[in-house]
Amino acid sequence: MKATSRLAIIPLILVLTIAGVAQSADHPRLIMTKAGVEKIRSELGRVPLFDAAVERVRAEVDAEIELGIDTPVPLDYSGGYTHQRHKRNFFIMQKAGALYQILEDEKYANYVRDMLFQYEGMYMDLPVHPKERSYARGKLFWQCLNDANWLVFVSQAYDTIYEYLSAKERRRLEDNLFRPFADHISVVNPRFFNRVHNHSTWGVAAVGMMALVMGDDEMLERALNGLPRESLDLTAKDDDGGLFWSEHQKSGFFANLEQPFSPDGYYNEGPYYQRYAMYPFLVFAQGLHNVKPELEVFAQQDGVLLKGVNALLNLSDANGDFYALNDGQKGMSYHAYEVVTAVDIAFHVGGNDPRLLSIAEDQGQVLLDDAGFAVALAIRDGKAQAFDKQSLNLSDGADGQQGGVAVLRDGDEQLDLVYKYASQGLGHGHYDKLSFSFHEKGDEILQDYGMARWVNIEQKGGGNYLPENNSWAKQSIAHNTLVQNETSHFQGKYEIASLHHSDLYFYDDTNKQVQVVSATETNAYPGTEMRRTLALIKQDGFEKPFVLDILKVVSATKNQYDLPFHYLGHVMQTSFEHEVPASLMPLGEEHGYQHLYLEGKGEPASGSAQFSFLNNRRFYTLTSVADESDELLLARLGANDPAFNLRRDPAFIIRRQDSGDTVFVSTLEAHGSYNPVSESAVNSYSNIDELKVLHDDEDYTAVSIEDLGGNVSLFIVANTGPGESTDHKLEIDGSVFRWSGPYHYTDLK
């Protein structure tokens, strides 16, 4: 209610504060301030991390100044020369402006001024970009998104040299470059600007930040609350997955702040795009905080921007790489400039959380602004504390009721189990309900494929999304989740998937010996309910914690079920015989199956199947309860991929045909190691002797795990009544088990 009332009075606040904006002539005032610059100058040479940043940036900018200014006529997609040159220009202008403020060397102000006037001289005559792929074409770049990137950075550069320029020079730049530029990415392209999406977040930040520099209140209103309704074509459809403006939706900065984030700070497009969007969110918020503190921007939505920084950092592995949920590029990490910005600003305005300082130390760099200086100063003074990533469950949806993402962690062994039961995630979402991945010490063991895109590599589709992103990466079979009748969840249709989300059944990390999360999906396949319960269990006799996976399926029809495990590594051993085909053929015809070669097929020799593999000198074993009629498939990516756009990754698939109600149960063990120098393998075999389903009905599912030493443990999940205080009773083979809560784990002596 507090956030809603604040949003309602924004237009009034803007009216009341116009005079204040117009009278405030102090520059810089966005992410640098006059007071902040004075502090920086007074401490130069005495703050090691900041001083190193100044020297590194100075060397980079000086090298660019020596090369001269180049603003080529736009021609290319991402990765091409003109694209990369204009991108490089906006980064360098922003850095040169910061150096001018810190070092008071006019050569940096002159460089920014000269480049801006070179752009001013060409912009008005530029047509839209010649590449026609985008729904909203820019002028400097092939899409308005990149034009907005340019303006976000250039607004900071302009802010730093604002007082260096004459009034005549400022009018010329604003009339011939900045206002037309802002109009193109907003008024001319409302489908880009007036929606809820990471694209429009960049758009509204670009227009809003330039408005703050220029003192233009109409532009600022446009950025905060979107374009007025009468300027829009309400019949237009957004086919890129964003929420386009309608009479029932808000737009502008506050709408983009309100709708994609959950109360826990999870961003519904996933961590890769959360990382990307956090930069415009935070630099614009920092500017609003400095120029219009009465808006209390960092208090909006109960402080969701600062929660978002914490959530994002927690969605990274031991190396700081973000989990590849939805469209995400492998290897993107919290070392990215967007996250350096997020960490610095969050520390500066968010109460000086000392845990953020340890992330900044690992990043090894800070911003050349007030926030970066505050971080570097605190690190110098020894205030850093460890950012200890614990297990957590992040809700999804603006109301926190659209599923979520859970991470179960064992800090001692650096094991991460990542469980996704979230909403679709707009256009960057994948059809992967109840999917999970598993990581050890920053290595993917069971992987999420991420996206099919080679970002900014021109040879690969101009650096843009490849056709295989839709035909493979988004499809259900590309994930570690159940696929029914070789058809993706929601038939692989966005308009259906966007209406639904999975639901949390229960989450419990209070017992670090047994951490459990369970969620339910009822809409992916009409008439079929899936509930997947995942546990990370520390058990005596096991070298490391192991994963227990119970996937219960209730269906009104008979179906074929495929449960893939996308492992990374080299096969060591299987407990089942398998045939290898003489020639490779695709596993199916559509929904991603057309991209999988069938490399082997077998049947379980007993009531379970074991599959062992080696990854980065460590051994892993997947043990699965198997029916006699199950097919065990070995597959590899690469079929129907003539341009070699896909990685040749392997998969192990359990196929169960002609089944209605059923349950899949598996364990995943991390164990042992191999030393190629001593050529010795240690603990290379599984410690599980037998995995059995002892009981399964509509009320309870019970699983026993027997190790090689004869020790047996029992895990029971209650299929109804997940409340913590709910009492349960189950008799198995004459033994009665009583407990409270949604699950029970015990040793059977």
C-alpha positions in Angstrom: 0.0 0.0 0.0 2.8 2.4 0.8 4.5 1.9 -2.6 1.1 2.3 -4.4 0.3 5.5 -2.7 3.8 6.8 -3.5 3.4 6.0 -7.2 0.0 7.8 -7.2 1.6 11.1 -6.1 4.6 11.1 -8.4 3.0 13.5 -11.0 2.2 15.9 -8.1 5.7 15.7 -6.8 7.1 16.4 -10.2 5.0 19.6 -10.5 6.0 20.8 -7.0 9.7 20.2 -7.6 10.1 21.7 -11.1 11.5 24.9 -9.7 14.0 22.9 -7.6 15.2 21.0 -10.6 15.5 24.1 -12.7 17.4 26.1 -10.0 19.8 23.3 -9.2 22.7 24.0 -11.6 25.4 22.0 -9.8 27.1 19.4 -12.0 28.0 16.6 -11.9 24.9 15.3 -10.1 24.0 11.8 -11.4 26.4 9.2 -10.1 29.1 11.8 -9.3 28.4 14.8 -7.2 30.4 17.9 -6.5 30.8 17.0 -2.8 31.8 13.5 -3.8 34.4 14.7 -6.2 35.9 16.9 -3.6 36.3 13.9 -1.3 37.9 11.8 -4.0 40.4 14.5 -4.9 41.3 15.0 -1.2 42.1 11.2 -0.9 43.9 10.6 -4.2 47.0 8.5 -3.7 45.7 7.1 -0.4 43.0 4.6 -1.4 44.7 1.7 -3.2 41.8 0.1 -5.0 40.4 3.5 -6.2 43.9 4.7 -7.2 44.4 1.6 -9.3 41.1 2.1 -11.0 42.1 5.7 -11.9 45.4 4.6 -13.4 43.8 1.7 -15.3 41.1 3.9 -16.8 43.5 6.7 -17.5 45.7 4.3 -19.6 42.7 3.1 -21.4 41.3 6.5 -22.2 44.7 8.0 -23.2 45.2 5.2 -25.7 41.8 6.0 -27.3 42.6 9.7 -27.4 45.8 8.8 -29.3 43.8 6.8 -31.8 41.5 9.8 -32.6 37.7 10.0 -32.7 35.8 7.7 -35.1 32.0 7.8 -35.4 31.4 5.7 -38.5 28.1 5.5 -40.4 26.2 2.6 -38.8 26.1 -0.7 -40.8 26.6 -3.8 -38.7 24.9 -6.1 -36.3 26.4 -6.9 -32.9 30.1 -7.7 -33.2 30.6 -5.8 -36.4 33.0 -2.8 -36.6 30.5 0.0 -36.6 28.5 -1.6 -33.7 31.6 -2.1 -31.6 33.0 1.3 -32.4 29.9 3.2 -31.2 29.7 0.9 -28.2 33.4 1.6 -27.4 32.8 5.3 -27.8 30.1 5.6 -25.1 32.1 3.6 -22.6 35.2 5.8 -23.2 33.2 9.1 -23.1 31.8 8.1 -19.7 35.3 7.2 -18.4 36.9 10.3 -19.8 34.3 12.5 -18.1 35.0 10.9 -14.8 38.8 11.4 -15.3 38.1 15.1 -16.0 36.3 15.5 -12.7 38.9 13.6 -10.7 42.1 14.8 -12.3 40.9 18.3 -13.5 42.7 17.7 -16.8 40.9 19.5 -19.6 42.1 17.2 -22.3 39.5 14.7 -21.1 36.7 17.3 -21.2 37.8 18.3 -24.7 37.8 14.8 -25.9 34.2 14.2 -24.6 33.1 17.6 -26.1 34.6 16.9 -29.5 33.1 13.5 -29.8 29.7 14.7 -28.7 29.8 17.4 -31.4 30.9 14.8 -34.0 27.8 12.8 -33.1 25.7 16.0 -33.1 26.9 16.8 -36.7 25.7 13.4 -38.0 22.7 12.4 -35.9 19.9 14.5 -37.5 20.7 13.2 -41.0 21.0 9.5 -40.0 18.2 7.2 -41.2 17.2 4.3 -39.1 19.8 1.5 -39.0 20.0 -0.4 -42.2 19.6 -3.8 -40.5 15.9 -4.7 -40.3 15.8 -7.5 -37.8 14.6 -5.6 -34.8 11.1 -4.7 -33.9 12.4 -1.3 -32.9 15.4 -0.1 -35.0 17.8 2.4 -33.6 19.9 4.9 -35.6 23.4 4.3 -34.2 22.7 0.6 -33.6 20.5 -2.1 -35.2 18.1 -2.0 -32.2 16.8 0.8 -29.9 18.2 -1.2 -27.0 21.7 -0.4 -27.9 20.8 3.3 -28.7 19.5 3.4 -25.1 22.8 2.0 -23.8 24.5 4.8 -25.6 22.4 7.5 -24.0 22.6 6.1 -20.5 26.4 6.3 -20.6 26.5 9.6 -22.6 24.2 11.2 -20.1 26.9 10.5 -17.4 29.6 11.9 -19.7 27.6 15.1 -20.4 26.9 15.5 -16.7 30.6 15.6 -16.0 31.5 18.3 -18.6 28.2 20.2 -18.3 29.8 23.2 -16.6 32.8 23.1 -18.9 30.6 23.7 -21.9 29.2 27.1 -22.8 25.4 27.7 -22.7 25.5 27.9 -26.5 27.3 24.6 -26.8 24.8 22.9 -24.4 21.8 24.2 -26.3 23.2 22.9 -29.6 23.9 19.5 -28.2 20.5 19.3 -26.5 18.5 20.5 -29.5 20.3 18.6 -32.2 21.4 15.4 -30.4 20.0 14.6 -26.9 16.3 15.5 -27.3 16.0 14.0 -30.8 17.8 10.9 -29.5 15.5 10.6 -26.5 12.5 11.1 -28.8 13.6 8.3 -31.1 13.8 5.7 -28.4 10.6 6.7 -26.8 8.0 8.7 -28.8 9.1 7.2 -32.1 9.3 3.7 -30.7 6.7 3.2 -28.1 6.7 -0.6 -28.4 10.3 -0.4 -27.2 9.8 2.2 -24.5 6.3 1.7 -23.1 6.4 -1.8 -21.7 7.8 -3.9 -18.9 11.1 -5.6 -20.1 14.8 -5.2 -19.7 14.8 -3.3 -23.0 12.4 -0.6 -21.8 14.3 -0.4 -18.5 17.3 0.8 -20.5 15.0 3.1 -22.5 13.4 4.8 -19.5 16.8 5.2 -17.7 18.3 6.7 -20.8 15.6 9.3 -21.2 15.4 9.9 -17.5 19.1 10.4 -16.8 19.4 12.8 -19.7 16.4 14.6 -18.3 18.0 15.0 -14.9 21.2 16.4 -16.5 19.2 18.9 -18.7 16.6 19.7 -16.1 13.8 18.7 -18.5 10.7 17.8 -16.5 8.6 16.6 -19.4 11.3 14.0 -20.3 11.6 13.0 -16.7 7.8 12.4 -16.4 8.0 10.4 -19.6 10.8 8.2 -18.1 9.1 7.7 -14.7 5.6 7.0 -15.8 5.8 6.2 -19.5 4.2 7.8 -22.6 0.6 9.1 -22.2 -2.1 6.7 -23.4 -3.3 8.9 -26.2 0.0 8.6 -28.0 -0.1 4.8 -28.2 -1.6 2.3 -30.6 -3.3 0.0 -28.1 -3.9 -2.6 -30.8 -0.2 -3.2 -31.3 1.1 -6.6 -30.1 4.4 -7.2 -28.5 5.9 -10.4 -30.0 9.2 -10.1 -28.1 7.9 -11.4 -24.8 7.5 -8.1 -22.9 4.3 -6.7 -21.4 3.2 -3.9 -23.8 1.3 -1.0 -22.4 -2.5 -1.3 -22.1 -5.2 0.4 -20.1 -4.7 -2.1 -17.3 -0.9 -1.8 -17.2 1.6 0.8 -16.0 4.7 1.7 -17.9 7.9 3.7 -17.3 10.6 3.3 -14.6 8.3 2.6 -11.7 6.3 0.0 -13.6 9.5 -1.7 -14.5 10.5 -1.6 -10.9 7.2 -2.9 -9.7 6.3 -5.8 -12.0 9.4 -7.9 -12.9 10.8 -8.1 -9.3 9.5 -10.4 -6.6 9.4 -9.2 -3.0 12.7 -11.2 -2.5 14.4 -9.3 -5.4 14.3 -12.1 -8.0 13.9 -10.7 -11.5 11.6 -12.8 -13.6 13.8 -13.0 -16.7 16.5 -14.7 -14.8 20.0 -13.7 -13.4 21.6 -13.1 -16.8 19.1 -10.4 -17.7 18.8 -9.3 -14.1 22.5 -8.5 -14.3 22.0 -6.6 -17.5 19.0 -4.6 -16.2 20.5 -3.8 -12.8 22.8 -1.2 -14.4 20.1 1.1 -15.7 18.0 0.5 -12.7 20.7 1.5 -10.3 22.4 4.3 -12.1 19.1 6.0 -12.8 18.0 5.4 -9.2 21.3 6.9 -8.0 20.6 10.0 -10.1 17.1 10.3 -8.8 18.5 9.8 -5.2 20.9 12.7 -5.8 18.6 15.1 -7.7 15.1 14.2 -6.4 15.6 12.6 -2.9 12.0 13.2 -2.0 11.0 10.4 -4.3 12.8 7.9 -2.0 13.6 5.7 -5.0 15.6 3.2 -3.0 12.6 2.7 -0.7 10.3 1.9 -3.5 8.6 -1.6 -3.4 10.1 -2.1 0.1 13.6 -1.5 -1.1 13.4 -4.1 -3.9 16.4 -2.7 -5.8 18.8 -3.4 -3.0 17.1 -6.8 -2.4 17.7 -7.4 -6.1 21.4 -6.9 -5.7 21.5 -9.5 -2.9 19.4 -11.9 -4.9 21.6 -11.6 -7.9 24.8 -12.2 -6.0 23.2 -15.3 -4.4 22.3 -16.7 -7.9 26.0 -17.3 -8.6 28.2 -20.3 -8.1 31.5 -20.6 -6.2 33.3 -18.8 -9.0 30.7 -15.9 -9.2 29.2 -17.2 -12.4 25.5 -16.8 -12.7 23.3 -19.9 -13.0 22.1 -20.2 -16.6 18.4 -19.9 -15.9 16.3 -19.0 -18.9 18.2 -17.2 -21.6 21.7 -16.9 -20.1 25.2 -17.1 -21.4 27.6 -19.4 -19.7 30.4 -17.6 -17.9 28.6 -14.4 -17.2 29.5 -13.5 -13.7 29.5 -10.8 -11.0 32.7 -9.5 -12.5 30.7 -7.8 -15.2 30.7 -4.0 -15.1 26.9 -4.0 -14.4 27.4 -5.9 -11.2 30.5 -3.9 -10.2 28.1 -0.9 -10.5 25.4 -2.7 -8.5 27.7 -3.7 -5.7 29.2 -0.2 -5.4 25.8 1.6 -5.4 24.2 -0.9 -3.1 27.0 -0.4 -0.6 26.9 3.4 -0.9 23.2 3.9 -0.5 22.1 0.7 1.2 23.6 1.0 4.7 27.2 0.0 4.0 26.7 -3.7 4.1 30.3 -5.0 4.8 29.6 -8.3 3.0 29.5 -6.4 -0.3 33.0 -5.3 0.2 34.3 -8.9 -0.1 32.6 -9.1 -3.5 34.2 -5.8 -4.5 37.6 -7.2 -3.5 37.0 -10.3 -5.6 35.9 -8.1 -8.5 39.1 -6.2 -8.1 37.7 -2.9 -9.4 35.4 0.0 -8.4 33.6 2.7 -10.3 35.2 6.1 -10.7 32.4 7.9 -8.8 31.0 8.5 -5.3 29.9 4.9 -4.8 33.1 3.4 -6.0 35.1 5.7 -3.8 33.0 4.8 -0.8 33.7 1.1 -1.4 37.4 1.5 -2.0 37.7 3.6 1.2 35.9 1.0 3.3 38.1 -1.8 1.9 41.2 0.3 2.7 39.9 0.7 6.3 39.5 -3.1 6.7 35.7 -3.2 6.9 35.1 -6.1 4.5 33.3 -9.3 5.7 32.7 -12.5 3.8 29.6 -12.7 1.6 28.7 -16.2 2.8 26.2 -17.6 0.3 23.7 -19.8 2.1 20.7 -21.9 0.9 17.8 -19.7 0.0 14.4 -19.7 -1.7 13.5 -16.7 -3.8 9.9 -16.1 -4.7 8.9 -15.1 -8.2 6.2 -12.6 -9.3 5.3 -9.1 -8.1 3.3 -10.5 -5.3 5.7 -13.4 -4.6 3.1 -15.9 -5.6 4.3 -17.1 -9.0 6.7 -19.9 -8.0 10.3 -19.2 -7.5 13.9 -20.5 -7.5 15.6 -22.3 -4.7 19.3 -23.0 -4.1 20.3 -25.7 -1.7 23.9 -25.3 -0.7 26.6 -27.2 1.2 29.3 -24.7 1.9 31.9 -27.2 3.0 31.9 -29.0 -0.3 30.8 -26.1 -2.4 27.8 -28.0 -3.7 24.9 -26.1 -5.2 21.5 -27.6 -6.2 19.5 -25.0 -8.2 15.8 -25.7 -8.5 13.6 -23.7 -10.9 9.9 -23.7 -10.4 9.3 -20.1 -11.5 7.0 -18.3 -13.9 7.8 -18.1 -17.7 10.2 -15.2 -17.4 8.7 -13.2 -20.3 10.2 -13.7 -23.7 13.5 -14.9 -22.3 11.9 -17.8 -20.4 12.3 -21.5 -21.1 9.8 -24.3 -21.0 11.4 -26.0 -18.1 9.1 -26.4 -15.1 10.6 -28.2 -12.1 14.0 -28.3 -13.7 17.2 -28.4 -11.7 21.0 -28.2 -12.1 23.8 -29.3 -9.9 27.2 -27.6 -9.4 30.4 -28.4 -7.5 33.1 -25.9 -6.8 31.8 -23.7 -9.7 31.7 -26.6 -12.2 28.4 -27.6 -13.8 27.7 -31.3 -13.2 24.1 -31.5 -14.4 23.7 -28.5 -16.6 21.1 -26.0 -17.8 22.0 -25.4 -21.4 21.4 -21.7 -21.2 20.9 -19.8 -24.5 21.8 -20.6 -28.1 23.6 -17.4 -28.9 27.2 -16.2 -29.4 26.9 -12.7 -28.0 28.6 -10.1 -30.1 30.4 -12.6 -32.3 29.4 -11.4 -35.8 30.1 -14.7 -37.5 27.3 -16.3 -35.5 24.1 -14.7 -36.7 25.4 -11.2 -36.2 25.9 -11.9 -32.5 22.2 -12.3 -32.0 19.9 -15.2 -30.9 20.2 -18.1 -33.2 17.3 -20.2 -34.6 18.4 -23.0 -32.3 17.5 -20.9 -29.3 13.9 -21.6 -30.0 14.2 -25.1 -31.6 16.5 -26.4 -28.8 17.5 -24.2 -25.8 14.0 -23.2 -24.8 12.5 -26.7 -25.3 11.8 -28.9 -22.3 14.0 -31.8 -23.4 17.0 -29.4 -23.2 16.5 -29.3 -19.4 16.6 -31.7 -16.5 12.8 -32.1 -16.3 10.0 -34.4 -17.3 8.8 -34.4 -20.9 5.5 -36.0 -21.8 4.9 -37.5 -25.3 7.9 -35.7 -26.8 6.1 -32.4 -26.4 7.5 -29.4 -24.5 5.6 -27.9 -21.6 2.7 -25.8 -22.7 3.3 -27.1 -26.2 6.3 -24.8 -26.4 3.9 -21.8 -26.8 4.7 -18.6 -25.0 1.1 -17.3 -25.0 0.1 -20.4 -23.0 3.2 -20.6 -20.8 3.0 -16.9 -19.8 -0.4 -17.6 -18.1 1.0 -20.2 -15.6 3.6 -20.9 -13.0 4.6 -23.7 -10.7 3.7 -23.6 -7.0 5.9 -24.2 -4.0 4.9 -27.2 -2.0 7.4 -26.7 0.8 10.9 -25.5 1.5 13.1 -26.3 4.5 16.8 -25.6 5.0 16.7 -25.4 8.8 18.4 -28.8 9.1 21.7 -28.5 7.3 22.0 -32.3 7.2 18.8 -32.6 5.2 17.7 -29.6 3.1 14.6 -30.1 1.0 12.5 -28.2 -1.6 9.3 -29.4 -3.3 7.1 -27.8 -5.9 4.1 -28.8 -8.0 3.3 -28.1 -11.7 -0.3 -28.7 -12.9 -0.5 -26.8 -16.2 2.4 -27.9 -18.3 0.4 -30.9 -19.5 -3.4 -30.6 -19.0 -4.6 -33.6 -17.1 -1.1 -34.3 -15.6 0.3 -33.2 -12.3 4.0 -33.3 -11.5 5.5 -32.8 -8.1 9.2 -32.9 -7.7 10.9 -33.1 -4.3 14.7 -32.5 -4.2 16.9 -33.0 -1.1 20.5 -32.4 -0.4 21.5 -34.9 2.2 24.6 -35.3 4.4 24.8 -38.9 5.5 27.4 -40.8 7.4 29.3 -43.1 5.2 29.1 -40.8 2.2 32.1 -38.7 1.2 29.9 -35.7 0.3 26.3 -34.8 0.4 24.2 -36.4 -2.2 21.0 -35.4 -4.1 17.7 -37.3 -3.7 15.3 -36.6 -6.5 11.6 -37.8 -6.2 9.4 -36.9 -9.2 5.8 -38.0 -8.7 3.5 -38.0 -11.8 -0.3 -38.3 -11.6 -2.0 -38.4 -15.0 -5.5 -39.2 -16.2 -4.0 -40.7 -19.4 -1.3 -43.1 -20.5 1.8 -41.4 -21.7 5.4 -41.7 -22.7 7.6 -39.9 -20.2 11.2 -38.9 -20.8 13.4 -37.7 -17.9 16.7 -36.4 -19.2 19.8 -35.7 -17.2 22.2 -33.4 -19.0 25.5 -34.4 -17.5 28.9 -33.0 -18.4 31.8 -35.3 -18.4 33.0 -38.6 -19.7 31.1 -41.9 -19.2 32.9 -44.2 -16.8 30.5 -47.1 -16.4 26.9 -48.2 -16.6 25.1 -50.9 -14.7 23.2 -51.9 -17.9 24.1 -53.2 -21.3 23.4 -50.9 -24.2 23.5 -51.2 -27.9 25.2 -48.6 -30.1 23.6 -47.9 -33.4 25.6 -48.3 -36.6 24.7 -44.8 -37.7 23.3 -41.8 -35.8 19.7 -40.7 -36.2 17.8 -38.0 -34.5 15.8 -39.0 -31.4 12.6 -37.3 -32.7 11.3 -34.7 -35.1 10.4 -31.6 -33.1 10.3 -29.9 -29.7 14.1 -30.2 -29.5 14.2 -34.0 -30.1 15.3 -33.3 -33.7 18.6 -32.0 -32.3 19.5 -35.1 -30.2 21.4 -38.0 -31.8 20.6 -41.4 -30.2 24.0 -42.9 -29.3 22.9 -45.9 -27.3 19.9 -47.7 -25.9 19.7 -50.2 -23.0 17.4 -51.7 -20.5 17.8 -51.9 -16.7 19.3 -55.2 -15.5 17.6 -55.0 -12.1 15.3 -52.6 -10.3 17.7 -49.8 -10.6 20.2 -48.4 -13.1 23.6 -46.7 -12.3 25.3 -44.3 -14.6 28.8 -43.0 -13.6 30.9 -40.2 -15.2 34.0 -38.2 -14.7 34.0 -34.4 -14.7 37.1 -32.2 -14.0 38.9 -35.1 -12.2 35.9 -35.8 -10.0 33.5 -38.8 -10.1 29.7 -38.7 -10.1 27.1 -41.5 -10.1 23.4 -41.2 -10.9 21.4 -44.1 -9.5 17.8 -44.4 -10.6 14.9 -46.7 -9.7 13.9 -48.3 -13.0 11.0 -50.4 -14.2 11.8 -53.5 -16.3 10.2 -51.9 -19.3 12.1 -48.6 -19.1 14.4 -47.6 -21.9 17.8 -46.1 -21.0 18.9 -43.7 -23.7 22.3 -42.2 -24.3 22.0 -39.1 -26.5 24.2 -36.3 -27.7 23.4 -32.8 -29.1 24.2 -31.9 -32.7 21.6 -33.4 -35.0 20.1 -31.0 -37.6 22.6 -28.4 -36.8 24.3 -27.6 -40.2 25.9 -24.4 -39.0 27.3 -26.0 -35.8 25.6 -23.5 -33.6 25.1 -26.0 -30.7 27.6 -27.6 -28.3 28.0 -31.3 -28.6 26.8 -32.0 -25.1 25.7 -35.5 -23.8 22.5 -36.6 -22.0 21.2 -39.7 -20.2 17.5 -40.2 -20.6 15.1 -42.5 -18.7 12.1 -43.3 -21.0 9.0 -44.8 -19.5 6.2 -45.7 -21.9 2.5 -46.4 -21.6 2.3 -45.1 -18.1 -0.2 -42.9 -16.2 0.6 -42.5 -12.5 4.2 -43.1 -11.8 7.2 -42.0 -9.8 10.8 -41.4 -10.8 13.4 -41.6 -8.1 17.1 -40.9 -8.5 20.2 -40.0 -6.4 23.2 -38.1 -7.6 26.5 -38.6 -5.7 29.7 -36.6 -6.0 32.6 -38.8 -4.9 36.3 -39.4 -5.3 38.9 -37.9 -7.6 41.4 -38.7 -10.2 45.0 -37.4 -10.3 46.5 -37.6 -13.8 50.0 -37.0 -12.4 50.0 -39.9 -9.9 47.5 -41.7 -12.2 45.5 -42.7 -9.2 41.7 -42.9 -8.8 40.3 -42.5 -5.3 36.8 -43.6 -4.3 35.7 -43.9 -7.9 32.6 -46.1 -7.3 29.2 -45.2 -6.0 28.4 -45.8 -2.3 24.8 -46.8 -3.0 24.0 -50.5 -3.2 20.2 -50.2 -3.6 17.6 -47.5 -4.2 14.0 -48.6 -3.7 10.5 -47.2 -3.6 9.0 -48.8 -0.5 5.6 -47.1 -0.7 3.8 -44.8 -3.1 0.2 -43.7 -3.1 -1.8 -40.4 -3.1 -0.8 -39.7 0.5 2.9 -40.7 0.8 6.0 -41.7 -1.2 8.7 -43.5 0.7 12.2 -44.3 -0.6 15.0 -46.3 1.0 18.7 -45.8 0.3 21.1 -48.6 1.2 24.8 -48.0 1.1 27.6 -50.5 0.5 28.0 -50.9 4.2 24.5 -52.2 4.7 23.2 -49.0 6.3 19.7 -48.0 5.2 18.0 -44.6 5.4 14.4 -43.8 4.7 12.9 -40.6 3.2 9.2 -40.1 3.2 7.4 -37.2 1.6 3.8 -36.4 2.4 1.8 -35.9 -0.8 -0.9 -34.1 1.1 -0.7 -31.8 4.1 2.7 -30.0 3.8 2.2 -27.9 6.9 5.0 -27.9 9.4 2.7 -28.9 12.3 0.7 -31.5 10.4 1.0 -35.0 12.0 1.6 -38.0 9.8 1.6 -41.7 10.2 2.7 -44.4 7.8 3.1 -48.2 8.2 5.7 -49.9 6.0 6.3 -53.7 6.3 5.0 -53.7 9.8 7.0 -50.7 11.0 5.1 -47.5 11.9 6.6 -44.1 11.3 5.2 -41.0 12.9 6.3 -37.4 12.3 5.2 -33.8 11.9 5.9 -31.8 8.8 6.0 -32.4 5.1 8.8 -35.0 5.1 10.6 -37.5 7.3 14.2 -38.7 7.1 15.6 -41.4 9.3 18.1 -44.2 9.6 16.8 -47.7 9.7 18.9 -49.6 12.2 
